Amino acid sequence: MDDLGQATEDQVILAWLQAEIESPEFQAYLVGNPPNPANLSLALKAARSPDLRDQTQNDLRRQIITATYGFGQGSGSFQGLGRDIAWRRFRLSTDEVGEMLYARQGAAWPILSPATRKVAEGATNVGHVFTGDQTNMVVLSLASGLCHSDKKVPEIIALRRPDGRLVILEGHARATAIVLEAHRFPKGVDVYVGDGPSVENWPFL
């Protein structure tokens, strides 16, 4: 694990939006009801052609991720987390990604990794243990996409437990696909890791 230095909330939010933006369901959410295609157009630009020096873009990305996932609000995916989270960027080998833990949320991940909660176990099981939802298809589709695309993979976003273990906050399917296609990442992958006193209050550790 190589420490690449401090990261900003704007960087973390950008990675989160880039991970979500190609989903048709997420795009439909951004269009809104009544539909306003301009909302999606702005979000696509902010994700696909990002400029972290552009405060208008930063504000838009923060607004989207806050409204959708509760970033910085102690709600939703960020339940129990305060404003004390400091972020750093790390480069992890694919073996180290395999050692990351799934969060204790969602029905699928405990089915794929019932013994250890490790991504490596989930990657081993995803091809033959049916989760009862779309998770298997999503992970295998992502893995296939990694084989046929040179596009940058958005960073996984994780929290550091008090015992030092990394638990995925965003990117469960992506991390699993990366482990499946580890040969595509000989130099490893980048991960944003959040740490702070309120992490121990996160109910999904």
C-alpha positions as a Markdown table, in Angstrom:
| # | Residue | x | y | z |
|---|---|---|---|---|
| 1 | Met | 0.0 | 0.0 | 0.0 |
| 2 | Asp | 1.6 | 3.3 | -1.2 |
| 3 | Asp | 0.5 | 6.5 | 0.5 |
| 4 | Leu | 0.0 | 9.1 | -2.3 |
| 5 | Gly | -0.9 | 11.9 | 0.0 |
| 6 | Gln | -3.8 | 14.0 | 1.2 |
| 7 | Ala | -7.0 | 14.1 | -0.8 |
| 8 | Thr | -9.8 | 16.6 | -0.8 |
| 9 | Glu | -13.5 | 16.0 | -0.4 |
| 10 | Asp | -13.9 | 17.4 | -4.0 |
| 11 | Gln | -11.7 | 14.6 | -5.3 |
| 12 | Val | -13.6 | 11.9 | -3.4 |
| 13 | Ile | -17.0 | 13.3 | -4.6 |
| 14 | Leu | -15.7 | 13.4 | -8.2 |
| 15 | Ala | -14.7 | 9.7 | -8.0 |
| 16 | Trp | -18.2 | 8.8 | -6.6 |
| 17 | Leu | -20.0 | 10.7 | -9.4 |
| 18 | Gln | -17.8 | 9.1 | -12.1 |
| 19 | Ala | -18.7 | 5.7 | -10.7 |
| 20 | Glu | -22.4 | 6.4 | -10.9 |
| 21 | Ile | -22.8 | 8.6 | -13.9 |
| 22 | Glu | -23.1 | 5.9 | -16.6 |
| 23 | Ser | -25.9 | 4.1 | -14.8 |
| 24 | Pro | -29.2 | 4.6 | -16.7 |
| 25 | Glu | -31.1 | 4.7 | -13.4 |
| 26 | Phe | -28.8 | 7.4 | -12.0 |
| 27 | Gln | -29.1 | 9.4 | -15.2 |
| 28 | Ala | -32.9 | 9.2 | -15.0 |
| 29 | Tyr | -32.7 | 10.4 | -11.4 |
| 30 | Leu | -30.6 | 13.4 | -12.5 |
| 31 | Val | -33.0 | 14.3 | -15.3 |
| 32 | Gly | -35.7 | 14.6 | -12.6 |
| 33 | Asn | -39.5 | 14.7 | -12.6 |
| 34 | Pro | -40.7 | 16.7 | -14.4 |
| 35 | Pro | -37.8 | 16.0 | -16.7 |
| 36 | Asn | -35.1 | 18.6 | -17.2 |
| 37 | Pro | -32.4 | 17.2 | -19.6 |
| 38 | Ala | -30.1 | 20.2 | -18.8 |
| 39 | Asn | -29.5 | 18.8 | -15.3 |
| 40 | Leu | -28.1 | 15.6 | -16.8 |
| 41 | Ser | -26.0 | 17.5 | -19.4 |
| 42 | Leu | -24.3 | 19.5 | -16.7 |
| 43 | Ala | -23.7 | 16.5 | -14.5 |
| 44 | Leu | -22.2 | 14.5 | -17.4 |
| 45 | Lys | -19.8 | 17.4 | -18.2 |
| 46 | Ala | -18.9 | 17.6 | -14.5 |
| 47 | Ala | -18.1 | 13.9 | -14.4 |
| 48 | Arg | -16.6 | 13.3 | -17.9 |
| 49 | Ser | -14.7 | 16.6 | -18.3 |
| 50 | Pro | -13.9 | 17.5 | -14.7 |
| 51 | Asp | -12.0 | 20.6 | -13.6 |
| 52 | Leu | -11.4 | 20.5 | -9.9 |
| 53 | Arg | -10.4 | 24.2 | -10.1 |
| 54 | Asp | -13.9 | 25.1 | -11.2 |
| 55 | Gln | -15.9 | 25.8 | -8.1 |
| 56 | Thr | -19.2 | 25.7 | -10.0 |
| 57 | Gln | -18.4 | 22.1 | -11.0 |
| 58 | Asn | -17.3 | 21.2 | -7.5 |
| 59 | Asp | -20.5 | 22.7 | -6.1 |
| 60 | Leu | -22.6 | 20.8 | -8.6 |
| 61 | Arg | -20.9 | 17.4 | -7.9 |
| 62 | Arg | -21.2 | 18.0 | -4.1 |
| 63 | Gln | -24.9 | 18.9 | -4.4 |
| 64 | Ile | -25.6 | 15.7 | -6.4 |
| 65 | Ile | -23.7 | 13.3 | -4.1 |
| 66 | Thr | -25.0 | 15.0 | -0.9 |
| 67 | Ala | -28.6 | 14.8 | -2.1 |
| 68 | Thr | -28.3 | 11.2 | -3.3 |
| 69 | Tyr | -26.0 | 9.7 | -0.6 |
| 70 | Gly | -25.9 | 12.1 | 2.3 |
| 71 | Phe | -22.3 | 13.2 | 1.9 |
| 72 | Gly | -21.3 | 15.3 | 4.8 |
| 73 | Gln | -24.8 | 15.1 | 6.3 |
| 74 | Gly | -24.4 | 12.1 | 8.6 |
| 75 | Ser | -27.2 | 10.4 | 6.7 |
| 76 | Gly | -27.7 | 7.8 | 4.0 |
| 77 | Ser | -24.5 | 6.1 | 3.1 |
| 78 | Phe | -22.7 | 8.5 | 5.5 |
| 79 | Gln | -24.9 | 7.6 | 8.5 |
| 80 | Gly | -23.1 | 8.2 | 11.8 |
| 81 | Leu | -20.1 | 10.0 | 10.1 |
| 82 | Gly | -19.2 | 13.5 | 11.2 |
| 83 | Arg | -17.3 | 16.3 | 9.5 |
| 84 | Asp | -14.1 | 14.9 | 11.0 |
| 85 | Ile | -13.2 | 12.6 | 8.1 |
| 86 | Ala | -9.8 | 13.2 | 6.6 |
| 87 | Trp | -9.1 | 11.7 | 3.2 |
| 88 | Arg | -5.9 | 10.3 | 1.7 |
| 89 | Arg | -5.2 | 8.6 | -1.6 |
| 90 | Phe | -3.5 | 5.2 | -1.7 |
| 91 | Arg | -2.3 | 2.9 | -4.4 |
| 92 | Leu | -3.2 | -0.7 | -3.5 |
| 93 | Ser | -2.2 | -3.9 | -5.2 |
| 94 | Thr | -5.0 | -6.1 | -6.4 |
| 95 | Asp | -4.2 | -8.5 | -3.6 |
| 96 | Glu | -4.7 | -5.7 | -1.1 |
| 97 | Val | -8.0 | -4.8 | -2.8 |
| 98 | Gly | -9.0 | -8.4 | -2.2 |
| 99 | Glu | -8.3 | -8.0 | 1.5 |
| 100 | Met | -10.7 | -5.1 | 1.7 |
| 101 | Leu | -14.0 | -5.7 | 3.5 |
| 102 | Tyr | -17.5 | -5.3 | 2.2 |
| 103 | Ala | -19.6 | -3.0 | 4.2 |
| 104 | Arg | -22.4 | -4.5 | 6.4 |
| 105 | Gln | -25.1 | -3.3 | 4.1 |
| 106 | Gly | -27.2 | -4.6 | 1.2 |
| 107 | Ala | -28.3 | -8.2 | 0.9 |
| 108 | Ala | -25.9 | -9.3 | -1.8 |
| 109 | Trp | -22.5 | -8.9 | -0.3 |
| 110 | Pro | -23.0 | -11.1 | 2.8 |
| 111 | Ile | -24.2 | -13.8 | 0.4 |
| 112 | Leu | -21.1 | -13.5 | -1.7 |
| 113 | Ser | -18.7 | -13.3 | 1.2 |
| 114 | Pro | -20.3 | -15.0 | 4.2 |
| 115 | Ala | -17.2 | -16.2 | 5.9 |
| 116 | Thr | -14.7 | -13.3 | 5.7 |
| 117 | Arg | -16.5 | -10.3 | 4.2 |
| 118 | Lys | -13.4 | -10.0 | 2.0 |
| 119 | Val | -13.6 | -8.9 | -1.6 |
| 120 | Ala | -11.5 | -11.8 | -2.6 |
| 121 | Glu | -14.1 | -14.2 | -1.3 |
| 122 | Gly | -16.8 | -12.3 | -3.1 |
| 123 | Ala | -14.8 | -12.5 | -6.4 |
| 124 | Thr | -14.4 | -16.2 | -5.9 |
| 125 | Asn | -18.2 | -16.7 | -5.5 |
| 126 | Val | -19.7 | -14.2 | -7.8 |
| 127 | Gly | -19.7 | -16.6 | -10.8 |
| 128 | His | -21.7 | -19.3 | -9.1 |
| 129 | Val | -23.4 | -18.0 | -5.9 |
| 130 | Phe | -26.6 | -16.3 | -6.9 |
| 131 | Thr | -27.4 | -13.2 | -4.8 |
| 132 | Gly | -31.1 | -13.1 | -5.7 |
| 133 | Asp | -30.8 | -9.7 | -7.4 |
| 134 | Gln | -28.7 | -8.0 | -10.2 |
| 135 | Thr | -25.4 | -8.0 | -8.3 |
| 136 | Asn | -23.9 | -11.0 | -10.1 |
| 137 | Met | -24.7 | -9.6 | -13.5 |
| 138 | Val | -23.4 | -6.1 | -12.5 |
| 139 | Val | -20.1 | -7.4 | -11.3 |
| 140 | Leu | -19.5 | -9.8 | -14.2 |
| 141 | Ser | -20.5 | -7.0 | -16.7 |
| 142 | Leu | -18.0 | -4.6 | -15.0 |
| 143 | Ala | -15.3 | -7.3 | -15.2 |
| 144 | Ser | -16.0 | -7.8 | -18.9 |
| 145 | Gly | -15.9 | -4.1 | -19.5 |
| 146 | Leu | -12.5 | -3.9 | -17.8 |
| 147 | Cys | -11.2 | -6.4 | -20.4 |
| 148 | His | -12.4 | -4.3 | -23.3 |
| 149 | Ser | -11.8 | -0.7 | -22.3 |
| 150 | Asp | -8.8 | 1.4 | -21.5 |
| 151 | Lys | -10.9 | 4.0 | -19.7 |
| 152 | Lys | -9.8 | 5.1 | -16.3 |
| 153 | Val | -11.5 | 3.2 | -13.5 |
| 154 | Pro | -12.9 | 5.5 | -10.8 |
| 155 | Glu | -11.2 | 5.2 | -7.4 |
| 156 | Ile | -12.7 | 2.9 | -4.8 |
| 157 | Ile | -13.8 | 4.8 | -1.7 |
| 158 | Ala | -13.2 | 3.3 | 1.7 |
| 159 | Leu | -13.1 | 4.0 | 5.4 |
| 160 | Arg | -10.4 | 2.8 | 7.8 |
| 161 | Arg | -11.7 | 1.0 | 10.8 |
| 162 | Pro | -10.0 | 1.5 | 14.3 |
| 163 | Asp | -8.2 | -1.8 | 13.7 |
| 164 | Gly | -6.8 | -0.6 | 10.5 |
| 165 | Arg | -8.9 | -2.7 | 8.1 |
| 166 | Leu | -10.4 | -1.0 | 5.1 |
| 167 | Val | -14.1 | -1.2 | 4.6 |
| 168 | Ile | -15.7 | -0.2 | 1.3 |
| 169 | Leu | -17.9 | 2.8 | 1.4 |
| 170 | Glu | -18.5 | 3.0 | -2.4 |
| 171 | Gly | -17.3 | 0.6 | -5.1 |
| 172 | His | -18.2 | -2.9 | -3.9 |
| 173 | Ala | -19.0 | -4.1 | -7.4 |
| 174 | Arg | -16.0 | -2.3 | -8.9 |
| 175 | Ala | -13.6 | -3.7 | -6.4 |
| 176 | Thr | -14.9 | -7.2 | -7.0 |
| 177 | Ala | -14.5 | -6.8 | -10.8 |
| 178 | Ile | -11.0 | -5.5 | -10.3 |
| 179 | Val | -10.0 | -8.6 | -8.3 |
| 180 | Leu | -11.5 | -10.8 | -11.0 |
| 181 | Glu | -9.5 | -9.0 | -13.7 |
| 182 | Ala | -6.4 | -8.5 | -11.5 |
| 183 | His | -4.0 | -9.1 | -14.5 |
| 184 | Arg | -5.3 | -5.8 | -16.0 |
| 185 | Phe | -3.9 | -3.8 | -13.0 |
| 186 | Pro | -0.2 | -4.8 | -12.7 |
| 187 | Lys | 0.5 | -1.4 | -11.1 |
| 188 | Gly | -2.5 | -1.6 | -8.7 |
| 189 | Val | -5.4 | 0.7 | -8.3 |
| 190 | Asp | -6.1 | 4.0 | -6.5 |
| 191 | Val | -8.3 | 4.1 | -3.4 |
| 192 | Tyr | -9.5 | 7.1 | -1.3 |
| 193 | Val | -9.5 | 6.2 | 2.4 |
| 194 | Gly | -11.3 | 8.2 | 5.0 |
| 195 | Asp | -10.3 | 8.2 | 8.6 |
| 196 | Gly | -11.5 | 10.1 | 11.7 |
| 197 | Pro | -13.0 | 9.6 | 15.1 |
| 198 | Ser | -16.6 | 9.3 | 13.9 |
| 199 | Val | -15.7 | 6.3 | 11.6 |
| 200 | Glu | -16.4 | 4.0 | 14.6 |
| 201 | Asn | -20.0 | 5.3 | 14.6 |
| 202 | Trp | -20.6 | 4.1 | 11.0 |
| 203 | Pro | -23.1 | 1.3 | 11.4 |
| 204 | Phe | -21.8 | -0.7 | 8.4 |
| 205 | Leu | -18.2 | -1.3 | 9.8 |
